[in-house]
Amino acid sequence: MFKSDSCCSSFLNDEEKSVLENQKTQIEFLPNEVIFKQGALSPNIYYVISGYIKVYLEIGKTKRLNIYIAKPGDFLSLTSLFNTDKYKYSASALTDSTLCIIDKNTISSILSKNHNFLSFITGKALSSESRFIDVINNISYKQMRGKLASTLLYLTDDSFSHTDITQYISRQDLADFSGITVENTVSILKELKDDKIVDLKGKTIKILDRQRLSIISQKG
């Protein structure tokens, strides 16, 4: 995990890499398997080795708001490093995934001595926070077409260039990313297809006209 090919290896010395390698536990998760749950005690930090992870807020007993998809090289539950003892959101595997689990006290000990690693981890945490703000703005100020357009732009941006992530995203997931109903999601997708803005093949969504989709997102 924290060897030379790891995205954060350059911020760690050999002793720190050895400590993390010895302390980690590597676990494989199947699609839809819950990794951790919002509100539970948060003793660990998670590092995504392979696969894609859905991060979401649980609102009440039945409603979800999807926040982002974690990719290989991402950390999960970084907020538990900063004066919180419970997970602020839930995470489940979107695909077959492999994660490393590390006790957060081990990470905290290294962060207290290694300012470069601290800056790296803080940057990762701020990136996640920025995505939270984007989602809140999306669901608070846009109409339904704009909400779904923003979701489609996010799921097809360059950060997912190595795979078509939409093949793993259900219509319910799209609705939960956009803060709208499944029925409205299906209806708007059909409109976008009729307007030749997207193409639909099963679960897979291909963007045909990104500029027009961006306009819908901005005016939504």
N, C-alpha and C positions, 0 to 999 in steps of 0.2 A: 504493500500500500504506500509506504513512505520511502520507497527506494528511489533511484535516480530518475525513473520515468514518471514519478508522481508530480502533479501540478504544484505541490507545495514543498517538494523535497529541497528546492534551492534555498528555502528559508530556515532549514533545520540543519544542525550539525550532526555528526555521526552518532554521538551519544544520545541525542534527542530522538533520532530516527530509531535507534535500537530500543529505547524505552517504549516508544509508541508501538513498534512491531511486537514487542513482548507482551504488551498490555492489551492489545486488540483482540477482538473475537470476530471472526468472519462468518457471516450467515447468509444463506440463500433464501430468497422469498419468491413465492409463486404469484402470478397476476391476481390482483384483488386482495392479497393477504395484507392485513393491517400490520404496520411496523411499529407505530406507537400511537397513542390516543390522547386527544386533547383533554387536559385536566388531570392526567395521570402524573405521578412523580417522575421527574426527569433527571435520572442519575447519569445518563449517557449522551454522547455526541455520536452522530452517524455520518459515515463517509461513503458516498456512492462509488463503487468500483465499476459496476456494469448495470445496464438496465435503466429504466425510467420510473420515477416515483411521483405520485400525485400528492400534492400538499393541499390541504383544505381545512376550512373552519366548519365546525359543527354548530348549527344554529337551531336550538331546540332539539327535539328528539328525532325529527325526520328530515330537516332541511340542511343542505350543505352549500357552501360557497367555495368553489375551487379557486386556489390562489395561483399556483404555478406548478410546472413540471420540473423536478430536479433531475439533473443529468450526471453522467459519470464525471467525477472530479468535484461535485458539489458536496457541501456539508448540510446536515439537517439538525435542527434543534439548537442552533448556535445561541439562541436567546437564553437558553438555560445556563449559559456561562455568565450572564450578566444579572445577578441578583434575582433570579426566579427559580423556584424549585418544582414548577409544573410545566408541562408542555402547553404551549399557547395555541397549538394547532395539531391536527392529526396528519398522518402520512400512511399511504398504502402503495403497494407495488402496482404499477401500471403494466409492466412486463415482467418476465423472468428477470430477477435482479439479484445482485450480490452486494452486500454492504459490510463495512467494518464498523464494529461498535466499540467505542472507547469510553472509559470512565471520564467524566468531565473534570474530575479533580486532577487527573493526569495532564489533560490539556491545559487546565488553568495554571498548573505548576510551571509548565513550559512557557506559557504566555507571560508569566510574571518576570521571566528572565530574558526572553527573546523578543525584543521590540519589533524586529522585522516580521516575525511570525504573527505577532499581535496585529500589526498593520494589515497583513494579508487576511487574517480571520475577520477583522473589523470590516474590511472591504467587502468580504463575502456577506457578512450580516447586513451591511447597508444596502447591498444589491437586492437582498430578499425584502428588506423594508421598503425599498423603492417600488418593487413589484406589488406589495400590499397597497401602497398609495395609489398606484395605477388602477388596481382593481376597484378600490373604493370610489375613485373618480368616475370610472366606467359605469358602475351600477347606480351611482348617485345622480349623475347629470345627463346621461344619454338616454335616448329613446331605444326601443327594442332593437331596431335594425343597427343602430350605432353600437349597441352593446355586443351584439353577435359579430359584427364586422371587426371590432377590436379584438375579440377572442380569436377569430380566424387569422388575423394578422399576427397575433402573438404566437399561435401554434404553428405558423408556417414561416417564421422569421429565420434568419441565418443561424441562430443558435441551435436549430434542429436540422441543419443542412445535411447531416450524415444519415438521417433516417426520416421517413415520412411519419411523423408522430400521429397524424390524424387517423391512421389505420388502427390505432389502439384506443381512440377516443369515441365513446358512445355518444348518442344524441343526448342522453341524460347528462353526461359529462359536459358537453357543450353548453347545455342549459345552465348547469351549475357554475360554469366559468362566467357566464353572461348575466346571471341573476334573473333569468326569465324561465318560462315554462317549457317543457319538452314540446308541447303542441305549437307554441310560437316559434320555437327553434326550427322545427320541421317545416313550418309554413314559410319562414323567412329564407331558409335554405333553398326551397323550391323557387321562390321569387328571384333569388340571386342566380340560380341556375338558368331560369327562363331569360334573365337579362344578360346571360353569358358572362357573368362575373366569376362564377365558380363552376366546376364540373364535379359531379358526384358519382362515385362508383363504389357501392356498398358503403362502408364506413369512411372510406378514403375521400378526402376533399382536396381538389386541385384548384389553386387560384389561377384564373385565366386573365383577370384584369386587376392587378394589385392597386393601380392608381385610383380606379373607381371605387374599389373597396376602401381605400384610405380616405377618400372623400366622404363616404358614408360614415366611416368611423368618426371623422372630425366633426361632421355636421350633426351626428347623432346626439 
